[in-house]
Amino acid sequence: MGREWLQPAVEFWKLVLYNRVNDALYTFLVIAIYPGSFDPITKGHLDIIERGCRLFERVIVAVLRNPNKTPLFTVEERLDQIRLSTPHIPNLEVDSFDGLTVNYAQMRQAQVLLRGLRVLSDFEVELQMAHTNKTLSTQIETVFLATSNEYSFLSSSVVKEIARFGGSVDHLVPQHVARDIYQCYANNHPKSTPVRTNTAPPLKLSPVDQQA
Ligand code: PNS
């Protein structure tokens, strides 16, 4: 006589076991969400992503679907831009979300929200956001990484402003992102490589200064 009648019970216990193993694994892994607008991703974001991926087992870059903003790129374009910029990072996932960041983090079983800090003014905003998130979920910690020095001035807004006025952004974003940006501001395509300021000539000292 067949044992087909046992099959549903076997499937049920398989599922229970699978979920248990999954939960156990997740308690050992630290998953970090790096939320943001990424309109578009810059080399500063990439710096945080690469360093975050060395610290955590898994990092999820999560692009906010924000109906209150009019972005330069659609969410899908931004997801593509991020994916194209990060093929070399195996423990990275790129996703989008809407609503509260902590809800998304809980849904993804993440324990950490990762954010970059550039300058003091960032700190005020970021600290307020971290405190707000803490009131929404005590389980999730915000971890700040100081942005590398060379990107401390860099933001998506700065990149868009430079491009809008016809400047080159080749040194600020990945190549394919720069191309996308130039396409958006097609009439303002930079004609040359980044403009560099010449070093100022040495000051001429007056005879009085020379004697001092
Ligand atoms: O790149 P950004 O624009 O500085 O990112 C801001 C972001 C998306 C991290 C923040 O606005 C956010 O978390 N929005 C989701 C709504 C939310 O969770 N609000 C409560 C925390 S202030």
Residues whose N, C-alpha, C, O or C-beta is under 5 A from the ligand:
A	BS01	PNS	P35 G36 S37 F38 L64 G99 L100 T101 V102 M129 T132
